[in-house]
Amino acid sequence: MGKKTQANGNKNKEKRQARKLEQRRIADGMSHVTSANKLKDLAALCKELLVYRNNDLEVEMYIQRGTDLDKTVLQWAIDLTERNMKQLYETCAWGWNKERKVEEMTDDAAWYLIAREKNGTLLAFSHFRFDMDFGDPVLYCYEVQVESGGRRQGLGQRVLSVLEKLAHATKMRYVRLTALTHNPSAAAFFKACGYSLDETSPSKDEAAHYEILSKLTGSLPEESSSQDTCSLTDGMRAVQVDNTQ
């Protein structure tokens, strides 16, 4: 009896220790998320990646909170999202709801990475957020949208590289995103860039129209070259997540 009691006591102690460690891990993660959202100049964390050249394409990028984004740029982002995503939404369980999408894109927690040519022509953007997701501090990529003129030139990979660098610098554990399963070229693109099925992704029985992909932030992304192997193709329209679904 004595040995059994001692064994039970050891197990209870281990459980308490494990619970404390998990609580500490979550508290640390929340602290990292709070700190990231308080930063004033995210560009300083990835400035070496914010200029991209590929053949005749010369792109500059900048990062702003959604609340500080120029209204003209924000409207362009909304319009591009509708052009690229509406048909895909209409052919899955979510359906297209512009009001809901606008509400999501104008949320106070939103950050934007904007890519434009030197002449000012807007080419691509990403809407992302720093958040806790299933107990992990993550940079969640809500959207990647690229104009037709920016596709097939490695710009998509560079956008992801910037997000990965930001996630690493702010101590986020993952870059996570939601991809529509009926957009196979998007899945191929992300997997070519090192993303894989995340443990939080629902089973196909629960949700057959989307999956969660992620990439650990343990290694820093390298600068892209003109020989980039993963770029946004004409079939790749966007990546998105909708927490209201």
QUILIN-V147845 format. One record per helix or strand of 3 or more residues. SS is the DSSP state (a for helix, b for strand). FROM is the first residue (numbers start at 1). LEN is the number of residues. Records with the same first field share a line. If there is no record, write none. Layout:
# QUILIN-V147845
SS = FROM-LEN / FROM-LEN
This chain:
# QUILIN-V147845
a = 2-37 / 42-4 / 47-3 / 66-3 / 71-20 / 98-8 / 148-3 / 155-15 / 184-9
b = 51-4 / 57-9 / 111-7 / 122-12 / 136-11 / 174-7 / 210-7
